[in-house]
Amino acid sequence: YVVNVERNGKIIYTWKGNQRNTHIGLYDLQTKQNEHLYMFERDLRIISCSVNNERTLLAVSFRQYTEEERASQLLQSVSKYLTLLIEIHPINNVRVLKAVDSCVRVQFLYPVEGRNNSTESRLLLVSEDKYIEQFDIHVVAEEHKVVIQNSGQLPRGRIADDLIWAQWDMVEQRLFYIVPTESKNTLKCVQFHPDENFNSILESHLDISINDTQFKLVNFGYDYCQVSDVTSKSLNLQIFASKAGGLCVCCSLASDIPDEITYSIYFLHKGYNKTFTVSLERTESHQLKEVAFMNLDYYVAAYLPGQFLHLLNIQHPDLLCYSLFLTGEDARIDMLQNCSIRCPLMSTVLDCRVGSMYAVSISDSALLQFLQNSKQDSERLAALHCALLHFQLTQDLEMQIIWWISENLSTCHSFDPIQEFIIASLYCRICAETHNLDKLLPYTSLLDWIGVIPGVTCATDIISLPVLEIQTSRGFWEKLSSNLESAKYAEPRLHYHSNVLRREWHNLSEEFFCLFTNQREERTRTAYLRNIFENAKKVLSHLDTWDSEERLVPLFQEEDYQQQLLMGLMVAQLKDHLMRHLQYVGRKKIDEIVLDYVANSLNLVHRIMKEVWRRYQLHSCVFCFDERGSPGEFAVFHVMSRILEAANGMCMPLPPGFRSLHLGLGIRCLPLHTLLHYIDSGVLHLTETCVRKLLQDLDDTEKNEKLKLSIVMRLPEVLGQKVHQFWNHPINASFIARKYVKFLLKKLGNMQCSRPIPERLSVTVEFLPLNYLTNMLAEVEDQGVHPYEKEDHVNVRFVEETALQHTMTLLGLRYS
């Protein structure tokens, strides 16, 4: 049986020999080697055991006799429990540390890794009399053996008194314990350091009801003989720390209601706790009394075999939808069928009933299958979030997630799976670069969650933040301190939001369109705008260095100035946001982070497009408008529409060429009335590349004329001036002439005709209104207003000829 786990996963275990001898061995998880430490020539019930780092000293606590044995053998004066300190290198003296009637647990402290030879060992003794003390043991090498140097009483000192609960963290050498106070119970933590000093480092008041007569120890050895059905008054409490600076207190008291289980998770690094009440599906199993807790680093698992497995997100516990709640077959952990579970190391569990330890992890294949089979949004979102943030995504796994997204765009009602994929992927890829970056970048597209998990109720309470009693810290304590500072200043407010970006983008859009007209170019190309477009060029060049292979999807093959404007604005505003909160990070590093973030957002859109493009086996024929689109093209068009919707919701730029490709697929796949509705509602955006190709490639049949005219009538003014010349058709000529007349008449509103205009047209027109109109227009032209002349050769003569041709056509006459 496993009786203890030392630092670095060294496992102390015992077994019975042929003569009922009691053996103690050590198993090293790193080297996979076993080592025999000691043997008792008796059948002992070992309660606690620990070996020092040099494996020269062994501390053992065991039960000598039961109450019945002492009574039958008249041994009332003999202590019930015995604690020994044994020299085992080689086996020499045995020293009695404690001979008492109360149970004692032992635990050696371990120095920093790599320090193999030490002349001093420190040993913690934890007594059921509610105190913890430390022994300082000096050893000396004599004739190939190591013996204890001081022959008298070993120096000792008190660590804590009057405690009612304690937990040992062997990896980080931390001692958590709870002492009762007048109002609330107080959680404290003592950190032991390699320099053989220790200090109190944390204090937190917990509103947890703990019976003062109870005493519970966690991770101070595992007495499997005491494992039995848990009574309703037993304390089930564990503390878990994560690498990212999360600190959670998990507590469960067996409920008096037979069909309900209640447990609480105190997220100390966030300043609140969540209490869950779960209605059990089957209540005939009387042995199911308490919830087992497991530490999976990014998740805390609450497990009730045969009932449920609840994975709670430690970093983002504010939204319930990021916690996986599994029931039925999904909640089954094969080897763990009872509740006698402890978590001595991260991602490991010890089944105290059978004395076996297991490694526990979330299966990516099982998670993906669960995602694909889920019917509720809470399950889909939690599984998607878990897969994106906590797995090293292989190309195959990412491909399957994208395929699932493309198939479930219409089944997710409370969240946008494309938005979650992009934001969570960006968060995972970028936040590892710099400390505290995770508090400044968004990890979800949701601001709140109004959904529920069937059978589970959750109550959230604000708790006081713990107090760190240290000025400077490193490692875990530094990250915890950073989390506490963020919690003080309302962490969600620190996350980057696109509200300001959206307003600025809309404000500059009108000015942006004017960049294409020569008259206002110099005025609008301010230093600010030049800097914005320079930012966009950096993003695109940054992206080009990543993808050296030929792109399957025809993106990044044209310039989209509106999207470049959004890229540049996003770079500028995100840079300002990070500079305000990461002042200790250099400007050059922040520039790299921001470029990575924006470029990765474009790359993720391209990644989605590439997978759906490959799945439906599309080719470059999407810009050939003489054929209708295939079912695969329509499916890709639908995905692109949802990508556009997601990007608009996040105010996130799209890759250059995306809107042209989207429009090309829409022209091929949609009937005309639907196509025009999509254009009018803003789903499809008219781009110069696509419209020019449409006007040039399609012939002027009646159907194509209707399509072209419908498109031309919807073109923005600046874009229309650039593409009208590519359609040599009377309808287009009439449209151009009408716009020219409208423009000149507006100019005429500020002028007056001072004299009659002499006749100067080559053709005599008997239609007097047309004569009068052309004379007025000619007068305006004489004032030097020729906006279209250079590009499209528009003038009064063109207007006259167009008008005559149009009139003759309406009258059914032949015009020459």
C-alpha positions in Angstrom: 0.0 0.0 0.0 1.1 3.6 -0.7 1.6 5.3 2.6 3.2 8.6 1.5 4.3 10.6 -1.5 7.5 12.6 -1.2 8.7 15.5 -3.2 9.3 14.8 -7.0 6.8 12.0 -6.8 8.9 9.5 -4.7 6.4 7.0 -3.3 6.8 5.2 0.0 4.9 2.0 0.2 4.7 -1.0 2.5 4.0 -4.7 2.0 3.8 -7.8 4.2 6.5 -10.5 3.8 6.1 -14.3 4.1 6.6 -14.3 7.8 4.2 -11.3 8.2 7.2 -9.0 8.3 6.4 -5.3 7.4 8.6 -3.9 4.6 9.0 -0.3 3.6 10.1 0.5 0.0 10.6 3.6 -2.1 9.6 4.0 -5.8 11.0 6.8 -7.9 8.6 7.9 -10.6 11.4 9.5 -12.6 13.7 6.5 -12.8 11.1 3.8 -12.4 13.3 2.2 -9.8 12.3 0.5 -6.5 14.5 0.7 -3.4 14.1 -1.3 -0.1 14.4 1.0 2.9 13.6 -1.0 6.0 11.9 -4.0 7.5 10.1 -4.6 10.8 10.0 -8.2 12.0 6.4 -7.7 13.1 3.1 -7.3 11.4 2.7 -3.6 12.0 0.0 -1.1 11.0 2.1 1.8 9.7 0.2 5.1 9.9 2.8 7.5 8.5 6.2 7.2 7.0 8.8 9.6 5.5 12.4 9.4 4.3 14.8 12.3 4.0 16.2 13.6 0.7 19.6 11.7 1.2 17.7 8.5 2.1 19.8 8.2 5.3 17.0 8.7 7.8 13.5 7.2 8.0 10.7 8.4 10.3 7.9 5.9 11.0 4.7 6.2 13.0 2.7 3.1 13.7 0.1 1.7 16.0 1.5 -0.7 18.6 -1.6 -2.2 20.0 -5.4 -1.7 19.7 -7.5 -0.9 22.8 -8.6 -4.6 22.9 -5.0 -5.8 22.7 -3.9 -3.5 25.5 -6.7 -4.6 27.7 -6.2 -8.3 27.2 -2.4 -8.1 27.8 -2.6 -5.7 30.7 -0.6 -3.1 28.8 -2.3 0.0 30.0 1.0 1.7 30.7 2.3 1.1 27.1 1.7 3.8 24.6 -0.8 3.1 21.9 1.2 4.8 19.1 5.0 4.9 18.6 7.0 7.3 16.4 10.6 6.2 15.5 13.6 7.9 13.8 15.8 5.2 12.1 19.3 5.5 10.7 19.1 3.4 7.5 22.5 4.1 5.7 23.2 1.4 6.7 20.7 0.3 9.3 22.0 1.5 12.7 20.2 3.0 15.6 16.5 3.5 16.2 15.4 6.5 18.3 12.0 7.0 19.7 10.6 10.4 19.0 7.1 10.0 20.4 5.4 7.3 22.5 1.8 8.6 23.0 -1.8 7.6 22.8 -2.6 10.1 20.1 -1.8 9.5 16.4 1.3 11.2 15.0 2.2 11.9 11.4 5.7 12.5 10.2 7.1 14.4 7.2 10.7 15.2 6.2 11.3 18.6 4.6 13.2 18.5 1.3 15.8 21.0 0.2 16.0 22.5 -3.2 16.5 20.1 -6.1 20.1 19.2 -6.9 21.3 19.4 -3.4 22.2 15.8 -2.6 24.5 16.0 0.4 23.4 17.7 3.5 24.4 17.3 7.2 21.0 18.4 8.5 17.5 17.1 8.0 14.3 18.7 9.3 11.3 16.7 10.3 7.7 17.8 10.9 5.6 16.0 13.5 1.9 16.5 13.3 0.0 15.4 16.4 -3.7 14.7 16.8 -3.4 16.9 19.8 -3.6 19.7 17.3 0.0 21.0 17.1 2.9 20.8 14.6 6.5 20.9 15.6 9.8 20.7 13.7 12.8 18.6 14.6 16.3 19.6 13.5 18.5 16.5 13.0 22.2 16.8 12.4 24.0 13.8 10.9 27.7 12.9 10.5 29.4 10.2 8.3 31.4 7.7 10.3 33.1 4.6 8.8 30.8 4.3 5.8 27.7 5.0 7.8 25.6 8.0 8.6 24.6 8.6 12.2 22.7 11.2 14.2 25.3 13.6 15.6 23.7 14.9 18.8 23.2 12.2 21.3 20.8 14.1 23.5 17.4 15.4 22.8 16.8 16.7 19.3 16.3 20.5 18.9 12.6 21.2 18.2 10.3 24.2 17.6 6.6 24.8 17.3 5.2 25.6 13.9 1.5 25.9 14.8 -0.9 25.3 17.7 -4.6 24.8 18.1 -5.1 23.8 14.5 -8.2 21.8 13.4 -7.1 20.9 9.9 -3.8 20.8 8.0 -2.6 19.9 4.5 1.0 19.3 3.3 2.1 20.3 -0.2 5.2 18.2 -0.7 6.2 19.6 -4.1 6.3 23.2 -3.1 7.1 22.5 0.6 4.1 24.4 1.9 2.0 23.8 5.0 -1.7 24.9 5.0 -3.6 24.8 8.2 -6.8 26.2 9.8 -7.1 27.6 13.2 -10.4 28.7 14.8 -11.0 32.3 15.6 -13.9 34.2 17.2 -15.8 35.0 14.1 -14.5 32.9 11.3 -11.9 30.1 10.8 -8.6 31.4 9.6 -6.5 29.6 6.9 -2.8 30.1 7.2 0.1 29.0 5.1 3.8 28.4 6.1 6.4 28.3 3.4 9.6 26.3 4.0 12.6 27.5 2.2 15.8 25.7 1.1 17.9 27.9 3.5 16.2 26.0 6.3 14.0 29.0 7.3 10.3 29.2 7.2 7.8 32.0 7.4 4.1 32.6 7.5 3.1 33.7 4.1 -0.7 33.8 3.8 -3.8 34.4 5.9 -7.4 34.2 4.8 -10.7 34.1 6.7 -13.0 31.4 5.6 -16.7 31.2 6.3 -16.6 27.4 6.5 -18.5 25.6 9.3 -16.0 23.3 10.9 -16.7 21.4 14.1 -14.1 22.3 16.6 -13.7 18.8 17.8 -12.8 17.5 14.4 -9.2 17.1 13.2 -8.3 16.2 9.7 -4.9 15.8 8.0 -4.4 15.8 4.2 -1.2 14.4 2.5 0.5 13.5 5.7 0.6 9.9 4.9 -2.3 7.6 4.1 -3.6 5.2 6.8 -5.6 2.8 4.6 -6.8 0.8 7.7 -8.9 3.8 8.8 -10.6 4.2 5.5 -14.3 3.5 6.0 -17.7 4.9 5.1 -17.6 8.6 5.6 -20.0 9.9 8.3 -22.2 12.9 7.8 -20.0 14.9 10.2 -16.6 14.3 8.7 -14.7 17.2 7.2 -13.8 16.9 3.5 -11.5 19.8 2.6 -8.6 20.2 0.3 -6.5 23.1 -1.1 -5.2 23.1 -4.6 -2.8 25.5 -6.2 -2.3 25.9 -10.0 0.8 27.0 -11.9 -0.9 30.1 -13.0 -1.3 31.4 -9.4 -4.7 30.0 -8.7 -5.6 29.0 -5.1 -8.7 27.0 -4.4 -10.3 25.6 -1.3 -12.6 22.7 -2.0 -15.0 21.7 0.7 -17.8 19.3 1.0 -20.0 18.1 3.9 -22.3 15.2 3.3 -25.9 16.5 3.0 -28.7 15.4 5.2 -30.9 15.2 2.1 -30.4 11.8 0.6 -30.8 12.8 -3.0 -28.6 16.0 -2.9 -24.9 16.7 -2.7 -23.5 20.1 -1.8 -19.9 21.3 -2.3 -18.2 24.7 -2.4 -15.1 25.9 -4.2 -13.5 29.0 -2.7 -11.5 30.7 -5.5 -9.3 32.7 -3.2 -7.4 34.3 -6.1 -10.7 35.7 -7.4 -12.4 36.8 -4.2 -15.5 34.7 -4.4 -16.8 31.2 -3.8 -19.3 29.0 -5.7 -21.6 26.6 -3.9 -23.0 23.8 -6.0 -26.0 21.7 -5.2 -26.4 18.6 -7.3 -29.6 16.5 -7.5 -28.5 12.9 -7.7 -29.9 10.6 -10.3 -29.7 7.4 -8.3 -29.8 7.4 -4.5 -29.9 3.7 -3.7 -26.1 3.6 -3.2 -25.7 4.3 0.5 -21.9 4.4 0.3 -21.8 7.5 -1.8 -21.4 10.1 0.9 -18.7 12.6 0.0 -17.3 14.3 -3.1 -13.7 13.5 -4.1 -11.6 16.4 -5.3 -8.8 16.3 -7.8 -6.2 18.9 -9.0 -5.7 19.0 -12.7 -3.9 22.3 -12.7 -6.2 24.3 -14.9 -9.2 22.5 -13.5 -10.5 21.3 -10.2 -12.5 18.1 -10.5 -15.3 17.3 -8.1 -16.1 13.6 -8.5 -18.8 11.4 -7.1 -18.5 7.9 -8.6 -21.6 6.7 -10.4 -23.1 10.1 -10.3 -21.1 13.0 -11.8 -17.7 14.5 -12.7 -17.6 18.3 -12.5 -14.5 20.0 -14.0 -14.3 23.6 -12.7 -12.1 26.1 -14.6 -9.7 27.7 -12.1 -8.5 30.6 -14.2 -12.0 31.6 -15.5 -14.6 30.4 -12.9 -16.8 33.5 -13.3 -18.9 32.0 -16.1 -20.4 28.6 -15.3 -20.4 27.6 -18.9 -16.7 27.0 -18.9 -17.0 24.2 -16.4 -17.7 20.7 -17.7 -20.4 18.9 -15.8 -20.5 15.2 -16.9 -23.0 12.6 -15.9 -23.7 9.0 -16.8 -21.1 7.1 -18.8 -19.2 10.4 -19.6 -18.5 10.8 -15.8 -17.0 7.4 -15.3 -13.3 7.1 -14.4 -12.4 3.5 -14.9 -10.1 2.8 -12.0 -11.7 5.1 -9.4 -14.9 3.5 -8.1 -15.1 4.9 -4.6 -14.7 8.2 -2.8 -11.6 7.5 -0.8 -9.5 9.6 -3.1 -6.7 12.1 -2.3 -4.7 14.2 -4.7 -1.1 14.3 -3.4 0.4 15.6 -6.6 -1.0 17.6 -9.5 -2.8 15.4 -12.0 -2.5 12.3 -9.7 -4.9 10.6 -7.4 -4.4 8.1 -4.6 -7.2 5.6 -3.9 -6.7 5.2 -0.2 -9.0 2.2 0.0 -6.8 0.0 -2.2 -3.5 1.9 -1.7 -3.0 2.6 -5.4 -2.0 5.8 -7.2 -2.9 6.8 -10.7 -2.1 9.6 -13.1 -5.2 11.5 -14.2 -5.6 13.6 -17.3 -8.4 14.7 -19.7 -8.5 12.6 -22.8 -8.4 14.7 -26.0 -10.2 12.0 -28.0 -12.9 11.6 -25.4 -13.3 15.3 -25.1 -13.7 15.7 -28.9 -16.2 12.9 -28.9 -18.1 14.6 -26.1 -18.1 17.8 -28.0 -19.5 16.2 -31.1 -22.2 14.4 -29.2 -23.3 17.3 -26.9 -26.8 18.5 -27.2 -26.6 21.5 -24.8 -24.8 24.8 -25.3 -23.2 24.7 -21.9 -21.6 21.3 -22.8 -20.5 22.5 -26.2 -19.0 25.7 -24.9 -17.2 24.1 -22.0 -15.8 21.3 -24.2 -14.7 23.7 -26.9 -13.0 26.0 -24.4 -11.2 23.1 -22.7 -10.0 21.7 -26.0 -8.7 25.0 -27.3 -7.0 26.3 -24.1 -5.7 23.2 -22.4 -4.4 20.8 -25.2 -1.4 21.1 -27.4 -3.5 21.3 -30.5 -2.2 19.1 -33.3 -3.2 19.9 -36.9 -5.5 16.9 -36.9 -7.3 17.9 -33.7 -7.7 21.5 -34.8 -9.0 20.2 -38.2 -11.7 18.2 -36.4 -12.7 21.1 -34.2 -13.1 23.3 -37.3 -15.1 20.7 -39.0 -17.4 20.5 -35.9 -17.7 24.2 -35.9 -18.7 24.3 -39.6 -21.4 21.7 -39.0 -22.8 23.3 -35.8 -23.0 27.0 -36.8 -26.8 26.9 -36.5 -27.1 24.6 -33.4 -25.3 26.9 -30.9 -27.8 29.4 -29.8 -26.2 31.2 -26.9 -22.7 31.7 -28.3 -20.8 32.0 -31.6 -18.5 29.0 -32.0 -16.3 30.9 -34.6 -15.8 33.8 -32.1 -14.9 31.4 -29.3 -12.5 29.5 -31.6 -10.7 32.7 -32.6 -10.6 34.4 -29.2 -9.7 31.4 -27.2 -7.0 30.3 -29.7 -5.5 33.8 -29.7 -5.6 33.8 -25.9 -3.8 30.5 -25.7 -1.2 31.4 -28.3 -0.3 34.9 -27.1 -0.7 34.8 -23.3 2.2 32.4 -22.8 4.6 35.1 -24.0 4.4 37.6 -21.2 3.4 37.4 -17.5 0.1 39.1 -16.7 -0.9 39.2 -20.4 -3.8 36.8 -19.6 -5.4 39.5 -17.6 -5.4 42.0 -20.4 -6.6 40.0 -23.4 -10.1 38.6 -23.8 -10.6 34.8 -23.4 -14.2 34.6 -24.5 -16.8 36.5 -26.5 -19.4 36.2 -23.8 -20.0 38.9 -21.2 -22.4 36.8 -19.1 -24.2 33.5 -19.2 -27.9 33.1 -18.6 -28.0 29.4 -19.3 -28.3 26.6 -16.7 -26.9 23.1 -16.2 -29.8 20.7 -15.6 -29.8 19.3 -12.1 -27.3 21.8 -10.8 -27.8 25.0 -8.9 -25.0 27.4 -8.2 -24.8 30.3 -5.6 -21.9 32.8 -5.8 -20.8 34.7 -2.7 -18.2 37.4 -2.4 -15.4 36.6 0.1 -12.5 38.6 1.4 -9.2 38.3 -0.5 -6.4 36.6 1.3 -3.6 38.7 2.8 0.0 37.9 1.7 2.4 38.6 4.5 5.5 39.0 2.2 6.9 42.0 0.5 8.8 40.2 -2.3 8.0 36.9 -3.8 8.8 34.6 -6.7 7.2 31.7 -8.5 3.7 30.8 -7.4 3.4 33.5 -4.7 4.3 36.2 -7.3 1.6 35.0 -9.6 -0.9 34.7 -6.8 -0.1 38.3 -5.7 -0.7 39.5 -9.3 -4.0 37.7 -9.4 -5.1 39.3 -6.2 -4.2 42.7 -7.5 -6.3 42.1 -10.6 -9.2 41.0 -8.4 -9.0 44.2 -6.4 -9.4 46.3 -9.5 -12.2 44.3 -11.1 -10.3 42.1 -13.5 -12.9 42.0 -16.4 -12.4 45.8 -16.8 -8.7 45.2 -17.6 -9.5 43.0 -20.7 -9.2 44.6 -24.1 -12.6 45.5 -25.6 -13.3 46.6 -29.2 -15.9 49.3 -28.4 -13.5 52.2 -28.9 -12.0 50.5 -31.9 -15.5 50.1 -33.5 -16.3 53.8 -33.1 -12.9 55.0 -34.4 -13.2 52.7 -37.4 -16.6 54.0 -38.3 -15.5 57.6 -37.9 -12.5 57.0 -40.2 -14.4 55.0 -42.8 -15.9 58.0 -44.6 -12.5 59.7 -44.7 -11.0 56.4 -45.8 -13.2 56.3 -48.9 -12.1 59.8 -49.9 -8.5 58.5 -50.2 -9.4 57.3 -53.6 -10.3 60.7 -55.0 -7.5 63.0 -56.1 -9.2 66.1 -54.9 -9.0 65.3 -51.2 -6.1 62.9 -51.1 -3.6 65.4 -49.8 -5.9 66.7 -47.1 -6.9 63.2 -45.7 -3.5 61.6 -45.8 -2.6 62.9 -42.4 0.3 61.6 -40.3 -2.2 59.6 -38.2 -3.7 57.8 -41.2 -0.3 57.1 -42.7 0.7 55.5 -39.4 -2.4 53.4 -39.3 -1.8 52.0 -42.8 1.9 51.5 -41.9 0.7 49.3 -39.0 -1.4 47.2 -41.3 1.6 46.7 -43.7 3.6 45.4 -40.7 0.9 42.9 -39.8 0.7 41.6 -43.4 4.5 41.3 -43.8 4.6 39.6 -40.4 2.1 37.1 -41.6 3.9 36.5 -44.8 6.9 35.2 -42.9 4.9 32.5 -41.3 3.2 30.9 -44.4 5.7 30.0 -47.0 3.7 27.3 -48.7 1.2 28.0 -51.5 -2.1 29.1 -50.1 -5.0 26.8 -51.0 -7.7 29.5 -50.5 -7.4 32.6 -52.8 -6.9 35.1 -50.0 -4.2 37.7 -49.4 -4.1 38.3 -53.2 -5.5 41.8 -53.3 -5.5 45.0 -51.2 -8.5 45.7 -49.0 -7.9 49.2 -47.7 -10.9 49.2 -45.4 -9.7 46.0 -43.7 -6.2 47.4 -43.6 -7.6 50.5 -41.8 -9.2 48.2 -39.2 -5.9 46.2 -38.9 -3.9 49.4 -38.3 -6.4 50.8 -35.8 -6.5 47.5 -33.9 -2.7 47.5 -33.7 -2.6 51.1 -32.4 -5.3 50.7 -29.8 -4.2 47.3 -28.5 -0.7 48.7 -28.2 -2.0 51.6 -26.1 -4.0 49.2 -24.0 -0.9 47.0 -23.2 1.4 50.0 -22.6 -0.9 51.2 -19.9 -0.8 48.0 -17.9 2.6 46.5 -18.9 4.8 49.4 -18.3 7.7 47.1 -17.2 7.7 45.4 -20.6 9.7 47.2 -23.3 8.0 48.9 -26.2 9.7 46.6 -28.7 8.3 43.5 -26.9 4.8 45.0 -26.8 5.1 45.8 -30.6 5.9 42.1 -31.2 3.0 40.9 -29.0 0.5 43.2 -30.8 1.7 42.2 -34.3 1.5 38.5 -33.3 -2.0 39.0 -32.0 -3.4 40.7 -35.0 -1.6 38.5 -37.5 -2.7 35.4 -35.7 -6.3 36.6 -35.9 -6.0 36.8 -39.7 -4.2 33.5 -39.8 -7.0 31.8 -37.8 -9.6 32.9 -40.3 -7.4 31.6 -43.1 -7.0 28.3 -41.1 -10.8 27.9 -40.9 -11.2 28.7 -44.6 -8.4 26.3 -45.6 -10.0 23.4 -43.7 -13.5 23.9 -45.1 -12.1 24.6 -48.6 -10.2 21.3 -48.4 -13.2 19.4 -47.0 -15.5 20.5 -49.8 -12.8 20.1 -52.4 -13.1 23.6 -53.9 -10.9 25.0 -56.6 -10.2 28.5 -57.9 -13.2 28.5 -60.2 -15.2 30.6 -57.7 -14.4 33.7 -59.8 -16.0 32.2 -63.0 -19.5 33.7 -63.1 -20.8 31.7 -66.1 -21.6 28.7 -64.0 -23.8 28.1 -60.9 -22.2 27.1 -57.7 -22.0 23.5 -56.3 -23.4 22.4 -53.0 -19.9 22.5 -51.6 -19.5 26.1 -52.6 -22.8 27.0 -51.0 -21.7 25.3 -47.7 -18.4 27.3 -47.8 -20.4 30.5 -48.6 -22.5 29.8 -45.5 -19.4 29.4 -43.4 -17.9 32.6 -44.8 -21.1 34.5 -43.9 -20.8 33.3 -40.3 -17.1 34.2 -40.2 -18.1 37.7 -41.4 -20.8 38.0 -38.8 -18.3 36.8 -36.1 -15.7 39.3 -37.2 -18.2 42.1 -37.2 -19.3 41.2 -33.7 -15.7 41.3 -32.5 -14.7 44.2 -34.7 -11.8 42.1 -35.9 -10.2 42.5 -39.4 -10.5 39.9 -42.2 -7.8 38.7 -44.5 -7.4 40.8 -47.7 -9.5 39.2 -50.5 -12.0 37.7 -48.1 -14.9 39.9 -49.1 -14.2 39.5 -52.8 -14.1 35.7 -52.4 -17.3 35.9 -50.4 -19.1 38.0 -53.0 -17.9 35.7 -55.8 -19.4 32.6 -54.1 -22.6 34.6 -53.4 -22.9 35.5 -57.1 -22.4 31.8 -58.1 -24.7 30.3 -55.4 -27.5 32.7 -54.7 -30.6 33.6 -56.8 -30.6 37.3 -57.8 -33.2 38.5 -55.3 -31.4 36.8 -52.5 -28.0 38.1 -53.7 -29.4 41.7 -53.8 -30.9 41.3 -50.3 -27.5 40.1 -48.9 -25.9 43.1 -50.5 -28.5 45.6 -49.2 -28.3 44.1 -45.7 -24.5 44.3 -45.6 -23.7 40.6 -45.6 -22.0 40.9 -49.0 -19.7 43.8 -49.7 -19.1 45.0 -53.3 -15.4 45.0 -54.0 -13.6 46.5 -57.0 -11.9 43.2 -57.9 -15.1 41.1 -58.0 -17.3 43.7 -59.7 -14.8 44.5 -62.4 -14.4 40.9 -63.2 -18.2 40.4 -63.3 -18.7 43.4 -65.7 -15.9 42.2 -68.0 -16.4 38.4 -68.1 -20.2 38.1 -68.4 -21.9 38.8 -71.8 -24.8 41.1 -72.1 -27.7 38.7 -72.2 -31.0 39.8 -70.7 -30.3 37.9 -67.5 -26.7 39.1 -67.2 -27.8 42.7 -67.9 -30.3 42.5 -65.1 -27.5 41.2 -62.8 -25.0 43.8 -63.8 -27.4 46.7 -63.6 -28.5 45.6 -60.1 -24.9 45.5 -59.0 -24.0 48.9 -60.7 -27.0 50.6 -59.1 -25.7 49.6 -55.6 -22.1 50.6 -56.0 -20.7 53.3 -53.7 -19.9 56.5 -55.5 -16.2 56.2 -55.3 -16.1 52.6 -56.4 -18.7 53.3 -59.1 -16.4 55.9 -60.7 -13.6 53.2 -60.9 -15.6 50.3 -62.4 -18.3 51.9 -64.6 -15.9 52.3 -67.5 -15.5 48.5 -67.7 -19.1 47.9 -68.9 -19.6 49.2 -72.4 -23.4 49.2 -72.5 -26.1 51.8 -73.2 -27.7 51.2 -69.8 -24.4 51.9 -68.1 -23.8 55.0 -70.3 -27.2 56.3 -69.4 -26.5 55.8 -65.7 -23.2 57.6 -66.0 -24.8 60.5 -67.9 -27.6 60.9 -65.3 -25.0 61.0 -62.5 -23.1 63.7 -64.4 -26.1 65.8 -65.0 -27.1 65.5 -61.3 -23.6 66.6 -60.3 -23.6 69.6 -62.7 -27.1 70.7 -61.6 -26.0 70.8 -58.0 -23.2 73.1 -59.1 -25.7 75.2 -61.0 -27.6 75.9 -57.8 -24.9 78.3 -56.7 -24.6 80.0 -60.1 -26.8 82.1 -62.4 -26.8 82.1 -66.3 -25.7 85.6 -67.2 -26.1 85.2 -71.0 -27.3 82.8 -73.6 -24.9 80.1 -74.5 -24.0 80.0 -78.3 -24.9 76.9 -80.2 -21.9 74.6 -80.3 -23.3 71.1 -80.7 -22.7 69.3 -83.9 -26.2 67.9 -84.2 -29.2 70.2 -84.4 -31.7 69.0 -81.8 -35.3 70.2 -82.3 -36.3 69.1 -78.7 -36.2 72.5 -76.9 -35.9 71.1 -73.3 -32.9 69.2 -74.3 -31.4 72.2 -76.0 -32.0 74.3 -72.9 -30.5 71.7 -70.6 -27.4 71.2 -72.7 -26.8 74.9 -72.8 -27.0 75.2 -69.0 -24.6 72.3 -68.6 -22.2 73.8 -71.1 -22.2 77.0 -69.1 -21.3 75.1 -65.9 -18.6 73.3 -67.8 -17.2 76.6 -68.8 -16.6 77.4 -65.2 -14.0 74.7 -65.1 -16.0 71.8 -63.5 -14.9 68.7 -65.2 -14.9 65.9 -62.6 -15.3 63.0 -64.9 -13.5 64.1 -68.0 -10.1 62.6 -67.5 -11.3 59.1 -66.5 -14.6 58.4 -68.3 -14.7 61.2 -71.0 -17.9 62.5 -69.6 -19.1 65.9 -70.9 -22.1 67.7 -72.3 -21.7 66.0 -75.7 -21.8 62.6 -74.1 -24.9 63.5 -72.1 -26.6 64.7 -75.3 -25.8 61.6 -77.3 -26.9 59.4 -74.5 -30.2 61.2 -74.0 -30.9 61.0 -77.8 -30.1 57.4 -78.0 -32.2 56.6 -74.9 -35.2 58.6 -76.4 -35.0 56.9 -79.8 -34.9 53.5 -78.1 -38.0 54.3 -76.1 -39.8 55.4 -79.3 -38.7 52.3 -81.2 -36.8 54.4 -83.8 -33.4 53.7 -85.2 -30.6 56.0 -84.0 -27.6 56.8 -86.2 
